[in-house]
Structure formats: structure tokens, C-alpha cells
Amino acid sequence: MNDSNRPIRAFRMGSLTLSVWENQTETEGRTALRRSATIQKRFRDKDGEWRDTGVLFADDLLRLSVLAQRAAVWMELKAENPREPSESSV
């Protein structure tokens, strides 16, 4: 499996996952690391199949705020200490 297609860290709470991605960009001969985040909410449909949705309810928003704060702190610490190994999830 190609690691470049996988997040470097995932934060989970309930049905929500916030994944952190790392990309290298080149500008004027300089390489820079940029980190971004994606949000995924999983649920089972009436047939029992797993699906993704972008619909968030009030309790999802509270969980998302906790995940976003954890991810932001982790991304800042990672920027300060980039050689520290990434953990898969919290």
C-alpha cells in the first residue's frame, strides 16, 4: 500500500473521523510541508452497508470541535518537532 495515499494521523470520536494529511510542495526551489484535514462521518444504511455523509447534527458538531482542537494542537506540535513519529489515531 502506498503511504502517500494514507493520512499521517486520524482522530476519532463516535462516528466522526478527522484525518490529517501531509503534502510536500515545491515553490521557487524550496520544499515545504503542508498539512490539511478532512472530516468523515460514517453510518449504516437500512441495508446494513457503511456509508459516508456530510450531514452533521448538533452532537456531531460538539464532537467535531473536540477533534478539530486535538488535531490543531497535534499539527502545531508536529510543525515544531517534525521528526517525532506520527501515531495512527487517538
Summary of the structure (lengths in Angstrom):
residues: 90
radius of gyration: 15.4
end to end distance: 22.1
largest distance: 52.2
contacts: 196
relative contact order: 0.22
helix: 29%
strand: 41%
